[in-house]
Amino acid sequence: MDYITGMNLLAVALLIGLGALGTAVGFALLGGKFLDGVARQPELGPQLQVKMFIVAGLLDAVPMIGVGIAMLLLFANPFIK
């Protein structure tokens, strides 16, 4: 039982940690590409900004799903009876 609990906590830590790391890398790439696009064609800045915010919202959903699964594993674990 202790082994399952320990692996459960490790899984939760990995879900939240790697989700946050992946989102941070995604936001960095998104911001860099946005700045490159605006530097090349400044007149498309508002259009690119709208698209950037849409993608940022979608990118933000990924760690929220991971946090939801982590909370499921912490508080209502289906593996522990």
mmCIF file of the N, C-alpha and C atoms, coordinates in Angstrom:
data_MODEL
# 
_entry.id   MODEL 
# 
loop_
_atom_site.group_PDB 
_atom_site.id 
_atom_site.type_symbol 
_atom_site.label_atom_id 
_atom_site.label_alt_id 
_atom_site.label_comp_id 
_atom_site.label_asym_id 
_atom_site.label_entity_id 
_atom_site.label_seq_id 
_atom_site.pdbx_PDB_ins_code 
_atom_site.Cartn_x 
_atom_site.Cartn_y 
_atom_site.Cartn_z 
_atom_site.occupancy 
_atom_site.B_iso_or_equiv 
_atom_site.pdbx_formal_charge 
_atom_site.auth_seq_id 
_atom_site.auth_comp_id 
_atom_site.auth_asym_id 
_atom_site.auth_atom_id 
_atom_site.pdbx_PDB_model_num 
ATOM 1   N N  . MET A 1 1  ? 0.817   -1.194 0.000   1.00 0.00 ? 1  MET A N  1 
ATOM 2   C CA . MET A 1 1  ? 0.000   0.000  0.000   1.00 0.00 ? 1  MET A CA 1 
ATOM 3   C C  . MET A 1 1  ? 0.867   1.267  0.000   1.00 0.00 ? 1  MET A C  1 
ATOM 4   N N  . ASP A 1 2  ? 1.971   1.226  0.733   1.00 0.00 ? 2  ASP A N  1 
ATOM 5   C CA . ASP A 1 2  ? 2.865   2.378  0.765   1.00 0.00 ? 2  ASP A CA 1 
ATOM 6   C C  . ASP A 1 2  ? 3.510   2.611  -0.593  1.00 0.00 ? 2  ASP A C  1 
ATOM 7   N N  . TYR A 1 3  ? 3.790   1.512  -1.303  1.00 0.00 ? 3  TYR A N  1 
ATOM 8   C CA . TYR A 1 3  ? 4.398   1.628  -2.629  1.00 0.00 ? 3  TYR A CA 1 
ATOM 9   C C  . TYR A 1 3  ? 3.453   2.342  -3.592  1.00 0.00 ? 3  TYR A C  1 
ATOM 10  N N  . ILE A 1 4  ? 2.176   1.982  -3.546  1.00 0.00 ? 4  ILE A N  1 
ATOM 11  C CA . ILE A 1 4  ? 1.190   2.605  -4.430  1.00 0.00 ? 4  ILE A CA 1 
ATOM 12  C C  . ILE A 1 4  ? 1.032   4.085  -4.087  1.00 0.00 ? 4  ILE A C  1 
ATOM 13  N N  . THR A 1 5  ? 1.024   4.407  -2.826  1.00 0.00 ? 5  THR A N  1 
ATOM 14  C CA . THR A 1 5  ? 0.906   5.801  -2.399  1.00 0.00 ? 5  THR A CA 1 
ATOM 15  C C  . THR A 1 5  ? 2.121   6.610  -2.834  1.00 0.00 ? 5  THR A C  1 
ATOM 16  N N  . GLY A 1 6  ? 3.304   6.031  -2.695  1.00 0.00 ? 6  GLY A N  1 
ATOM 17  C CA . GLY A 1 6  ? 4.527   6.722  -3.118  1.00 0.00 ? 6  GLY A CA 1 
ATOM 18  C C  . GLY A 1 6  ? 4.556   6.958  -4.617  1.00 0.00 ? 6  GLY A C  1 
ATOM 19  N N  . MET A 1 7  ? 4.178   5.955  -5.382  1.00 0.00 ? 7  MET A N  1 
ATOM 20  C CA . MET A 1 7  ? 4.131   6.110  -6.841  1.00 0.00 ? 7  MET A CA 1 
ATOM 21  C C  . MET A 1 7  ? 3.049   7.107  -7.251  1.00 0.00 ? 7  MET A C  1 
ATOM 22  N N  . ASN A 1 8  ? 1.967   7.140  -6.490  1.00 0.00 ? 8  ASN A N  1 
ATOM 23  C CA . ASN A 1 8  ? 0.907   8.102  -6.737  1.00 0.00 ? 8  ASN A CA 1 
ATOM 24  C C  . ASN A 1 8  ? 1.425   9.529  -6.564  1.00 0.00 ? 8  ASN A C  1 
ATOM 25  N N  . LEU A 1 9  ? 2.157   9.786  -5.505  1.00 0.00 ? 9  LEU A N  1 
ATOM 26  C CA . LEU A 1 9  ? 2.705   11.120 -5.272  1.00 0.00 ? 9  LEU A CA 1 
ATOM 27  C C  . LEU A 1 9  ? 3.740   11.490 -6.323  1.00 0.00 ? 9  LEU A C  1 
ATOM 28  N N  . LEU A 1 10 ? 4.523   10.525 -6.764  1.00 0.00 ? 10 LEU A N  1 
ATOM 29  C CA . LEU A 1 10 ? 5.493   10.773 -7.824  1.00 0.00 ? 10 LEU A CA 1 
ATOM 30  C C  . LEU A 1 10 ? 4.777   11.129 -9.133  1.00 0.00 ? 10 LEU A C  1 
ATOM 31  N N  . ALA A 1 11 ? 3.706   10.417 -9.438  1.00 0.00 ? 11 ALA A N  1 
ATOM 32  C CA . ALA A 1 11 ? 2.937   10.703 -10.649 1.00 0.00 ? 11 ALA A CA 1 
ATOM 33  C C  . ALA A 1 11 ? 2.324   12.099 -10.604 1.00 0.00 ? 11 ALA A C  1 
ATOM 34  N N  . VAL A 1 12 ? 1.819   12.482 -9.449  1.00 0.00 ? 12 VAL A N  1 
ATOM 35  C CA . VAL A 1 12 ? 1.224   13.818 -9.299  1.00 0.00 ? 12 VAL A CA 1 
ATOM 36  C C  . VAL A 1 12 ? 2.299   14.893 -9.491  1.00 0.00 ? 12 VAL A C  1 
ATOM 37  N N  . ALA A 1 13 ? 3.462   14.687 -8.896  1.00 0.00 ? 13 ALA A N  1 
ATOM 38  C CA . ALA A 1 13 ? 4.552   15.661 -9.035  1.00 0.00 ? 13 ALA A CA 1 
ATOM 39  C C  . ALA A 1 13 ? 4.995   15.776 -10.493 1.00 0.00 ? 13 ALA A C  1 
ATOM 40  N N  . LEU A 1 14 ? 5.095   14.654 -11.184 1.00 0.00 ? 14 LEU A N  1 
ATOM 41  C CA . LEU A 1 14 ? 5.492   14.691 -12.588 1.00 0.00 ? 14 LEU A CA 1 
ATOM 42  C C  . LEU A 1 14 ? 4.429   15.361 -13.460 1.00 0.00 ? 14 LEU A C  1 
ATOM 43  N N  . LEU A 1 15 ? 3.173   15.071 -13.195 1.00 0.00 ? 15 LEU A N  1 
ATOM 44  C CA . LEU A 1 15 ? 2.093   15.699 -13.963 1.00 0.00 ? 15 LEU A CA 1 
ATOM 45  C C  . LEU A 1 15 ? 2.128   17.214 -13.853 1.00 0.00 ? 15 LEU A C  1 
ATOM 46  N N  . ILE A 1 16 ? 2.236   17.695 -12.644 1.00 0.00 ? 16 ILE A N  1 
ATOM 47  C CA . ILE A 1 16 ? 2.204   19.140 -12.442 1.00 0.00 ? 16 ILE A CA 1 
ATOM 48  C C  . ILE A 1 16 ? 3.515   19.785 -12.894 1.00 0.00 ? 16 ILE A C  1 
ATOM 49  N N  . GLY A 1 17 ? 4.641   19.178 -12.557 1.00 0.00 ? 17 GLY A N  1 
ATOM 50  C CA . GLY A 1 17 ? 5.939   19.759 -12.903 1.00 0.00 ? 17 GLY A CA 1 
ATOM 51  C C  . GLY A 1 17 ? 6.208   19.781 -14.394 1.00 0.00 ? 17 GLY A C  1 
ATOM 52  N N  . LEU A 1 18 ? 5.996   18.672 -15.068 1.00 0.00 ? 18 LEU A N  1 
ATOM 53  C CA . LEU A 1 18 ? 6.259   18.632 -16.504 1.00 0.00 ? 18 LEU A CA 1 
ATOM 54  C C  . LEU A 1 18 ? 5.227   19.431 -17.286 1.00 0.00 ? 18 LEU A C  1 
ATOM 55  N N  . GLY A 1 19 ? 4.003   19.487 -16.780 1.00 0.00 ? 19 GLY A N  1 
ATOM 56  C CA . GLY A 1 19 ? 3.001   20.342 -17.418 1.00 0.00 ? 19 GLY A CA 1 
ATOM 57  C C  . GLY A 1 19 ? 3.394   21.807 -17.355 1.00 0.00 ? 19 GLY A C  1 
ATOM 58  N N  . ALA A 1 20 ? 3.888   22.226 -16.214 1.00 0.00 ? 20 ALA A N  1 
ATOM 59  C CA . ALA A 1 20 ? 4.330   23.617 -16.068 1.00 0.00 ? 20 ALA A CA 1 
ATOM 60  C C  . ALA A 1 20 ? 5.555   23.898 -16.923 1.00 0.00 ? 20 ALA A C  1 
ATOM 61  N N  . LEU A 1 21 ? 6.478   22.959 -16.983 1.00 0.00 ? 21 LEU A N  1 
ATOM 62  C CA . LEU A 1 21 ? 7.683   23.138 -17.794 1.00 0.00 ? 21 LEU A CA 1 
ATOM 63  C C  . LEU A 1 21 ? 7.328   23.220 -19.280 1.00 0.00 ? 21 LEU A C  1 
ATOM 64  N N  . GLY A 1 22 ? 6.465   22.340 -19.738 1.00 0.00 ? 22 GLY A N  1 
ATOM 65  C CA . GLY A 1 22 ? 6.059   22.363 -21.137 1.00 0.00 ? 22 GLY A CA 1 
ATOM 66  C C  . GLY A 1 22 ? 5.325   23.639 -21.509 1.00 0.00 ? 22 GLY A C  1 
ATOM 67  N N  . THR A 1 23 ? 4.492   24.115 -20.612 1.00 0.00 ? 23 THR A N  1 
ATOM 68  C CA . THR A 1 23 ? 3.769   25.361 -20.874 1.00 0.00 ? 23 THR A CA 1 
ATOM 69  C C  . THR A 1 23 ? 4.728   26.550 -20.909 1.00 0.00 ? 23 THR A C  1 
ATOM 70  N N  . ALA A 1 24 ? 5.712   26.556 -20.036 1.00 0.00 ? 24 ALA A N  1 
ATOM 71  C CA . ALA A 1 24 ? 6.686   27.652 -20.034 1.00 0.00 ? 24 ALA A CA 1 
ATOM 72  C C  . ALA A 1 24 ? 7.479   27.678 -21.335 1.00 0.00 ? 24 ALA A C  1 
ATOM 73  N N  . VAL A 1 25 ? 7.890   26.521 -21.812 1.00 0.00 ? 25 VAL A N  1 
ATOM 74  C CA . VAL A 1 25 ? 8.618   26.461 -23.080 1.00 0.00 ? 25 VAL A CA 1 
ATOM 75  C C  . VAL A 1 25 ? 7.706   26.893 -24.232 1.00 0.00 ? 25 VAL A C  1 
ATOM 76  N N  . GLY A 1 26 ? 6.459   26.458 -24.189 1.00 0.00 ? 26 GLY A N  1 
ATOM 77  C CA . GLY A 1 26 ? 5.504   26.850 -25.228 1.00 0.00 ? 26 GLY A CA 1 
ATOM 78  C C  . GLY A 1 26 ? 5.255   28.347 -25.268 1.00 0.00 ? 26 GLY A C  1 
ATOM 79  N N  . PHE A 1 27 ? 5.108   28.953 -24.099 1.00 0.00 ? 27 PHE A N  1 
ATOM 80  C CA . PHE A 1 27 ? 4.905   30.401 -24.053 1.00 0.00 ? 27 PHE A CA 1 
ATOM 81  C C  . PHE A 1 27 ? 6.140   31.152 -24.543 1.00 0.00 ? 27 PHE A C  1 
ATOM 82  N N  . ALA A 1 28 ? 7.316   30.648 -24.221 1.00 0.00 ? 28 ALA A N  1 
ATOM 83  C CA . ALA A 1 28 ? 8.552   31.292 -24.682 1.00 0.00 ? 28 ALA A CA 1 
ATOM 84  C C  . ALA A 1 28 ? 8.656   31.241 -26.203 1.00 0.00 ? 28 ALA A C  1 
ATOM 85  N N  . LEU A 1 29 ? 8.367   30.083 -26.781 1.00 0.00 ? 29 LEU A N  1 
ATOM 86  C CA . LEU A 1 29 ? 8.396   29.970 -28.237 1.00 0.00 ? 29 LEU A CA 1 
ATOM 87  C C  . LEU A 1 29 ? 7.321   30.839 -28.886 1.00 0.00 ? 29 LEU A C  1 
ATOM 88  N N  . LEU A 1 30 ? 6.137   30.843 -28.302 1.00 0.00 ? 30 LEU A N  1 
ATOM 89  C CA . LEU A 1 30 ? 5.042   31.641 -28.841 1.00 0.00 ? 30 LEU A CA 1 
ATOM 90  C C  . LEU A 1 30 ? 5.378   33.132 -28.816 1.00 0.00 ? 30 LEU A C  1 
ATOM 91  N N  . GLY A 1 31 ? 5.894   33.601 -27.706 1.00 0.00 ? 31 GLY A N  1 
ATOM 92  C CA . GLY A 1 31 ? 6.260   35.014 -27.600 1.00 0.00 ? 31 GLY A CA 1 
ATOM 93  C C  . GLY A 1 31 ? 7.382   35.397 -28.552 1.00 0.00 ? 31 GLY A C  1 
ATOM 94  N N  . GLY A 1 32 ? 8.364   34.517 -28.693 1.00 0.00 ? 32 GLY A N  1 
ATOM 95  C CA . GLY A 1 32 ? 9.458   34.795 -29.617 1.00 0.00 ? 32 GLY A CA 1 
ATOM 96  C C  . GLY A 1 32 ? 8.996   34.862 -31.058 1.00 0.00 ? 32 GLY A C  1 
ATOM 97  N N  . LYS A 1 33 ? 8.157   33.931 -31.455 1.00 0.00 ? 33 LYS A N  1 
ATOM 98  C CA . LYS A 1 33 ? 7.639   33.942 -32.828 1.00 0.00 ? 33 LYS A CA 1 
ATOM 99  C C  . LYS A 1 33 ? 6.734   35.148 -33.067 1.00 0.00 ? 33 LYS A C  1 
ATOM 100 N N  . PHE A 1 34 ? 5.979   35.540 -32.044 1.00 0.00 ? 34 PHE A N  1 
ATOM 101 C CA . PHE A 1 34 ? 5.137   36.729 -32.168 1.00 0.00 ? 34 PHE A CA 1 
ATOM 102 C C  . PHE A 1 34 ? 5.992   37.967 -32.389 1.00 0.00 ? 34 PHE A C  1 
ATOM 103 N N  . LEU A 1 35 ? 7.041   38.111 -31.611 1.00 0.00 ? 35 LEU A N  1 
ATOM 104 C CA . LEU A 1 35 ? 7.912   39.275 -31.772 1.00 0.00 ? 35 LEU A CA 1 
ATOM 105 C C  . LEU A 1 35 ? 8.617   39.263 -33.117 1.00 0.00 ? 35 LEU A C  1 
ATOM 106 N N  . ASP A 1 36 ? 9.020   38.091 -33.590 1.00 0.00 ? 36 ASP A N  1 
ATOM 107 C CA . ASP A 1 36 ? 9.623   37.995 -34.919 1.00 0.00 ? 36 ASP A CA 1 
ATOM 108 C C  . ASP A 1 36 ? 8.640   38.434 -35.998 1.00 0.00 ? 36 ASP A C  1 
ATOM 109 N N  . GLY A 1 37 ? 7.400   37.973 -35.887 1.00 0.00 ? 37 GLY A N  1 
ATOM 110 C CA . GLY A 1 37 ? 6.398   38.331 -36.882 1.00 0.00 ? 37 GLY A CA 1 
ATOM 111 C C  . GLY A 1 37 ? 6.086   39.814 -36.896 1.00 0.00 ? 37 GLY A C  1 
ATOM 112 N N  . VAL A 1 38 ? 5.990   40.411 -35.720 1.00 0.00 ? 38 VAL A N  1 
ATOM 113 C CA . VAL A 1 38 ? 5.696   41.844 -35.638 1.00 0.00 ? 38 VAL A CA 1 
ATOM 114 C C  . VAL A 1 38 ? 6.900   42.664 -36.105 1.00 0.00 ? 38 VAL A C  1 
ATOM 115 N N  . ALA A 1 39 ? 8.101   42.190 -35.852 1.00 0.00 ? 39 ALA A N  1 
ATOM 116 C CA . ALA A 1 39 ? 9.286   42.918 -36.303 1.00 0.00 ? 39 ALA A CA 1 
ATOM 117 C C  . ALA A 1 39 ? 9.393   42.883 -37.824 1.00 0.00 ? 39 ALA A C  1 
ATOM 118 N N  . ARG A 1 40 ? 8.968   41.789 -38.431 1.00 0.00 ? 40 ARG A N  1 
ATOM 119 C CA . ARG A 1 40 ? 9.042   41.683 -39.889 1.00 0.00 ? 40 ARG A CA 1 
ATOM 120 C C  . ARG A 1 40 ? 7.930   42.483 -40.577 1.00 0.00 ? 40 ARG A C  1 
ATOM 121 N N  . GLN A 1 41 ? 6.709   42.400 -40.030 1.00 0.00 ? 41 GLN A N  1 
ATOM 122 C CA . GLN A 1 41 ? 5.577   43.117 -40.627 1.00 0.00 ? 41 GLN A CA 1 
ATOM 123 C C  . GLN A 1 41 ? 4.760   43.796 -39.528 1.00 0.00 ? 41 GLN A C  1 
ATOM 124 N N  . PRO A 1 42 ? 5.139   45.014 -39.174 1.00 0.00 ? 42 PRO A N  1 
ATOM 125 C CA . PRO A 1 42 ? 4.467   45.697 -38.060 1.00 0.00 ? 42 PRO A CA 1 
ATOM 126 C C  . PRO A 1 42 ? 2.980   45.947 -38.297 1.00 0.00 ? 42 PRO A C  1 
ATOM 127 N N  . GLU A 1 43 ? 2.563   46.048 -39.557 1.00 0.00 ? 43 GLU A N  1 
ATOM 128 C CA . GLU A 1 43 ? 1.145   46.333 -39.824 1.00 0.00 ? 43 GLU A CA 1 
ATOM 129 C C  . GLU A 1 43 ? 0.251   45.141 -39.480 1.00 0.00 ? 43 GLU A C  1 
ATOM 130 N N  . LEU A 1 44 ? 0.818   43.950 -39.359 1.00 0.00 ? 44 LEU A N  1 
ATOM 131 C CA . LEU A 1 44 ? 0.035   42.774 -38.978 1.00 0.00 ? 44 LEU A CA 1 
ATOM 132 C C  . LEU A 1 44 ? 0.035   42.526 -37.472 1.00 0.00 ? 44 LEU A C  1 
ATOM 133 N N  . GLY A 1 45 ? 0.546   43.452 -36.701 1.00 0.00 ? 45 GLY A N  1 
ATOM 134 C CA . GLY A 1 45 ? 0.644   43.309 -35.255 1.00 0.00 ? 45 GLY A CA 1 
ATOM 135 C C  . GLY A 1 45 ? -0.665  42.983 -34.554 1.00 0.00 ? 45 GLY A C  1 
ATOM 136 N N  . PRO A 1 46 ? -1.745  43.737 -34.809 1.00 0.00 ? 46 PRO A N  1 
ATOM 137 C CA . PRO A 1 46 ? -3.012  43.423 -34.126 1.00 0.00 ? 46 PRO A CA 1 
ATOM 138 C C  . PRO A 1 46 ? -3.570  42.043 -34.480 1.00 0.00 ? 46 PRO A C  1 
ATOM 139 N N  . GLN A 1 47 ? -3.459  41.638 -35.734 1.00 0.00 ? 47 GLN A N  1 
ATOM 140 C CA . GLN A 1 47 ? -3.953  40.320 -36.127 1.00 0.00 ? 47 GLN A CA 1 
ATOM 141 C C  . GLN A 1 47 ? -3.133  39.215 -35.468 1.00 0.00 ? 47 GLN A C  1 
ATOM 142 N N  . LEU A 1 48 ? -1.827  39.411 -35.455 1.00 0.00 ? 48 LEU A N  1 
ATOM 143 C CA . LEU A 1 48 ? -0.963  38.410 -34.820 1.00 0.00 ? 48 LEU A CA 1 
ATOM 144 C C  . LEU A 1 48 ? -1.200  38.348 -33.321 1.00 0.00 ? 48 LEU A C  1 
ATOM 145 N N  . GLN A 1 49 ? -1.498  39.491 -32.720 1.00 0.00 ? 49 GLN A N  1 
ATOM 146 C CA . GLN A 1 49 ? -1.728  39.512 -31.278 1.00 0.00 ? 49 GLN A CA 1 
ATOM 147 C C  . GLN A 1 49 ? -2.991  38.738 -30.916 1.00 0.00 ? 49 GLN A C  1 
ATOM 148 N N  . VAL A 1 50 ? -4.036  38.888 -31.706 1.00 0.00 ? 50 VAL A N  1 
ATOM 149 C CA . VAL A 1 50 ? -5.273  38.150 -31.445 1.00 0.00 ? 50 VAL A CA 1 
ATOM 150 C C  . VAL A 1 50 ? -5.011  36.650 -31.551 1.00 0.00 ? 50 VAL A C  1 
ATOM 151 N N  . LYS A 1 51 ? -4.303  36.247 -32.596 1.00 0.00 ? 51 LYS A N  1 
ATOM 152 C CA . LYS A 1 51 ? -4.007  34.826 -32.772 1.00 0.00 ? 51 LYS A CA 1 
ATOM 153 C C  . LYS A 1 51 ? -3.095  34.308 -31.665 1.00 0.00 ? 51 LYS A C  1 
ATOM 154 N N  . MET A 1 52 ? -2.164  35.158 -31.215 1.00 0.00 ? 52 MET A N  1 
ATOM 155 C CA . MET A 1 52 ? -1.278  34.746 -30.132 1.00 0.00 ? 52 MET A CA 1 
ATOM 156 C C  . MET A 1 52 ? -2.067  34.502 -28.842 1.00 0.00 ? 52 MET A C  1 
ATOM 157 N N  . PHE A 1 53 ? -3.037  35.365 -28.549 1.00 0.00 ? 53 PHE A N  1 
ATOM 158 C CA . PHE A 1 53 ? -3.827  35.189 -27.327 1.00 0.00 ? 53 PHE A CA 1 
ATOM 159 C C  . PHE A 1 53 ? -4.713  33.956 -27.407 1.00 0.00 ? 53 PHE A C  1 
ATOM 160 N N  . ILE A 1 54 ? -5.214  33.641 -28.588 1.00 0.00 ? 54 ILE A N  1 
ATOM 161 C CA . ILE A 1 54 ? -6.020  32.425 -28.741 1.00 0.00 ? 54 ILE A CA 1 
ATOM 162 C C  . ILE A 1 54 ? -5.164  31.198 -28.479 1.00 0.00 ? 54 ILE A C  1 
ATOM 163 N N  . VAL A 1 55 ? -3.976  31.172 -29.066 1.00 0.00 ? 55 VAL A N  1 
ATOM 164 C CA . VAL A 1 55 ? -3.074  30.028 -28.859 1.00 0.00 ? 55 VAL A CA 1 
ATOM 165 C C  . VAL A 1 55 ? -2.601  29.978 -27.409 1.00 0.00 ? 55 VAL A C  1 
ATOM 166 N N  . ALA A 1 56 ? -2.389  31.131 -26.788 1.00 0.00 ? 56 ALA A N  1 
ATOM 167 C CA . ALA A 1 56 ? -1.979  31.151 -25.383 1.00 0.00 ? 56 ALA A CA 1 
ATOM 168 C C  . ALA A 1 56 ? -3.067  30.572 -24.487 1.00 0.00 ? 56 ALA A C  1 
ATOM 169 N N  . GLY A 1 57 ? -4.317  30.857 -24.821 1.00 0.00 ? 57 GLY A N  1 
ATOM 170 C CA . GLY A 1 57 ? -5.418  30.277 -24.046 1.00 0.00 ? 57 GLY A CA 1 
ATOM 171 C C  . GLY A 1 57 ? -5.479  28.769 -24.191 1.00 0.00 ? 57 GLY A C  1 
ATOM 172 N N  . LEU A 1 58 ? -5.275  28.291 -25.407 1.00 0.00 ? 58 LEU A N  1 
ATOM 173 C CA . LEU A 1 58 ? -5.253  26.843 -25.622 1.00 0.00 ? 58 LEU A CA 1 
ATOM 174 C C  . LEU A 1 58 ? -4.052  26.201 -24.943 1.00 0.00 ? 58 LEU A C  1 
ATOM 175 N N  . LEU A 1 59 ? -2.930  26.902 -24.979 1.00 0.00 ? 59 LEU A N  1 
ATOM 176 C CA . LEU A 1 59 ? -1.721  26.394 -24.346 1.00 0.00 ? 59 LEU A CA 1 
ATOM 177 C C  . LEU A 1 59 ? -1.869  26.340 -22.831 1.00 0.00 ? 59 LEU A C  1 
ATOM 178 N N  . ASP A 1 60 ? -2.653  27.241 -22.286 1.00 0.00 ? 60 ASP A N  1 
ATOM 179 C CA . ASP A 1 60 ? -2.889  27.273 -20.844 1.00 0.00 ? 60 ASP A CA 1 
ATOM 180 C C  . ASP A 1 60 ? -3.802  26.141 -20.378 1.00 0.00 ? 60 ASP A C  1 
ATOM 181 N N  . ALA A 1 61 ? -4.564  25.577 -21.286 1.00 0.00 ? 61 ALA A N  1 
ATOM 182 C CA . ALA A 1 61 ? -5.481  24.497 -20.920 1.00 0.00 ? 61 ALA A CA 1 
ATOM 183 C C  . ALA A 1 61 ? -4.738  23.204 -20.596 1.00 0.00 ? 61 ALA A C  1 
ATOM 184 N N  . VAL A 1 62 ? -3.581  23.013 -21.183 1.00 0.00 ? 62 VAL A N  1 
ATOM 185 C CA . VAL A 1 62 ? -2.840  21.756 -20.994 1.00 0.00 ? 62 VAL A CA 1 
ATOM 186 C C  . VAL A 1 62 ? -2.455  21.523 -19.527 1.00 0.00 ? 62 VAL A C  1 
ATOM 187 N N  . PRO A 1 63 ? -1.835  22.484 -18.839 1.00 0.00 ? 63 PRO A N  1 
ATOM 188 C CA . PRO A 1 63 ? -1.509  22.208 -17.436 1.00 0.00 ? 63 PRO A CA 1 
ATOM 189 C C  . PRO A 1 63 ? -2.744  22.132 -16.540 1.00 0.00 ? 63 PRO A C  1 
ATOM 190 N N  . MET A 1 64 ? -3.826  22.803 -16.924 1.00 0.00 ? 64 MET A N  1 
ATOM 191 C CA . MET A 1 64 ? -5.054  22.708 -16.122 1.00 0.00 ? 64 MET A CA 1 
ATOM 192 C C  . MET A 1 64 ? -5.632  21.292 -16.177 1.00 0.00 ? 64 MET A C  1 
ATOM 193 N N  . ILE A 1 65 ? -5.547  20.658 -17.327 1.00 0.00 ? 65 ILE A N  1 
ATOM 194 C CA . ILE A 1 65 ? -5.977  19.266 -17.441 1.00 0.00 ? 65 ILE A CA 1 
ATOM 195 C C  . ILE A 1 65 ? -5.080  18.383 -16.577 1.00 0.00 ? 65 ILE A C  1 
ATOM 196 N N  . GLY A 1 66 ? -3.773  18.655 -16.603 1.00 0.00 ? 66 GLY A N  1 
ATOM 197 C CA . GLY A 1 66 ? -2.834  17.899 -15.761 1.00 0.00 ? 66 GLY A CA 1 
ATOM 198 C C  . GLY A 1 66 ? -3.120  18.084 -14.281 1.00 0.00 ? 66 GLY A C  1 
ATOM 199 N N  . VAL A 1 67 ? -3.459  19.294 -13.877 1.00 0.00 ? 67 VAL A N  1 
ATOM 200 C CA . VAL A 1 67 ? -3.788  19.546 -12.470 1.00 0.00 ? 67 VAL A CA 1 
ATOM 201 C C  . VAL A 1 67 ? -5.076  18.816 -12.094 1.00 0.00 ? 67 VAL A C  1 
ATOM 202 N N  . GLY A 1 68 ? -6.037  18.785 -13.018 1.00 0.00 ? 68 GLY A N  1 
ATOM 203 C CA . GLY A 1 68 ? -7.280  18.060 -12.750 1.00 0.00 ? 68 GLY A CA 1 
ATOM 204 C C  . GLY A 1 68 ? -7.041  16.575 -12.555 1.00 0.00 ? 68 GLY A C  1 
ATOM 205 N N  . ILE A 1 69 ? -6.215  15.992 -13.408 1.00 0.00 ? 69 ILE A N  1 
ATOM 206 C CA . ILE A 1 69 ? -5.880  14.571 -13.266 1.00 0.00 ? 69 ILE A CA 1 
ATOM 207 C C  . ILE A 1 69 ? -5.086  14.331 -11.990 1.00 0.00 ? 69 ILE A C  1 
ATOM 208 N N  . ALA A 1 70 ? -4.199  15.271 -11.650 1.00 0.00 ? 70 ALA A N  1 
ATOM 209 C CA . ALA A 1 70 ? -3.425  15.138 -10.415 1.00 0.00 ? 70 ALA A CA 1 
ATOM 210 C C  . ALA A 1 70 ? -4.332  15.182 -9.188  1.00 0.00 ? 70 ALA A C  1 
ATOM 211 N N  . MET A 1 71 ? -5.321  16.051 -9.200  1.00 0.00 ? 71 MET A N  1 
ATOM 212 C CA . MET A 1 71 ? -6.258  16.111 -8.077  1.00 0.00 ? 71 MET A CA 1 
ATOM 213 C C  . MET A 1 71 ? -7.089  14.832 -7.982  1.00 0.00 ? 71 MET A C  1 
ATOM 214 N N  . LEU A 1 72 ? -7.445  14.273 -9.140  1.00 0.00 ? 72 LEU A N  1 
ATOM 215 C CA . LEU A 1 72 ? -8.148  12.991 -9.135  1.00 0.00 ? 72 LEU A CA 1 
ATOM 216 C C  . LEU A 1 72 ? -7.287  11.914 -8.488  1.00 0.00 ? 72 LEU A C  1 
ATOM 217 N N  . LEU A 1 73 ? -6.009  11.876 -8.851  1.00 0.00 ? 73 LEU A N  1 
ATOM 218 C CA . LEU A 1 73 ? -5.119  10.868 -8.281  1.00 0.00 ? 73 LEU A CA 1 
ATOM 219 C C  . LEU A 1 73 ? -4.876  11.084 -6.793  1.00 0.00 ? 73 LEU A C  1 
ATOM 220 N N  . LEU A 1 74 ? -4.871  12.342 -6.358  1.00 0.00 ? 74 LEU A N  1 
ATOM 221 C CA . LEU A 1 74 ? -4.622  12.613 -4.942  1.00 0.00 ? 74 LEU A CA 1 
ATOM 222 C C  . LEU A 1 74 ? -5.829  12.313 -4.061  1.00 0.00 ? 74 LEU A C  1 
ATOM 223 N N  . PHE A 1 75 ? -7.001  12.743 -4.488  1.00 0.00 ? 75 PHE A N  1 
ATOM 224 C CA . PHE A 1 75 ? -8.148  12.698 -3.590  1.00 0.00 ? 75 PHE A CA 1 
ATOM 225 C C  . PHE A 1 75 ? -9.154  11.593 -3.879  1.00 0.00 ? 75 PHE A C  1 
ATOM 226 N N  . ALA A 1 76 ? -9.194  11.103 -5.099  1.00 0.00 ? 76 ALA A N  1 
ATOM 227 C CA . ALA A 1 76 ? -10.147 10.032 -5.435  1.00 0.00 ? 76 ALA A CA 1 
ATOM 228 C C  . ALA A 1 76 ? -9.435  8.987  -6.276  1.00 0.00 ? 76 ALA A C  1 
ATOM 229 N N  . ASN A 1 77 ? -8.359  8.463  -5.752  1.00 0.00 ? 77 ASN A N  1 
ATOM 230 C CA . ASN A 1 77 ? -7.514  7.550  -6.515  1.00 0.00 ? 77 ASN A CA 1 
ATOM 231 C C  . ASN A 1 77 ? -8.260  6.245  -6.822  1.00 0.00 ? 77 ASN A C  1 
ATOM 232 N N  . PRO A 1 78 ? -8.401  5.917  -8.108  1.00 0.00 ? 78 PRO A N  1 
ATOM 233 C CA . PRO A 1 78 ? -9.093  4.677  -8.453  1.00 0.00 ? 78 PRO A CA 1 
ATOM 234 C C  . PRO A 1 78 ? -8.232  3.431  -8.204  1.00 0.00 ? 78 PRO A C  1 
ATOM 235 N N  . PHE A 1 79 ? -6.928  3.608  -7.979  1.00 0.00 ? 79 PHE A N  1 
ATOM 236 C CA . PHE A 1 79 ? -6.043  2.461  -7.776  1.00 0.00 ? 79 PHE A CA 1 
ATOM 237 C C  . PHE A 1 79 ? -5.998  1.984  -6.335  1.00 0.00 ? 79 PHE A C  1 
ATOM 238 N N  . ILE A 1 80 ? -6.455  2.837  -5.407  1.00 0.00 ? 80 ILE A N  1 
ATOM 239 C CA . ILE A 1 80 ? -6.468  2.470  -3.989  1.00 0.00 ? 80 ILE A CA 1 
ATOM 240 C C  . ILE A 1 80 ? -7.906  2.173  -3.598  1.00 0.00 ? 80 ILE A C  1 
ATOM 241 N N  . LYS A 1 81 ? -8.124  0.992  -3.108  1.00 0.00 ? 81 LYS A N  1 
ATOM 242 C CA . LYS A 1 81 ? -9.503  0.605  -2.748  1.00 0.00 ? 81 LYS A CA 1 
ATOM 243 C C  . LYS A 1 81 ? -9.711  0.741  -1.265  1.00 0.00 ? 81 LYS A C  1 
# 
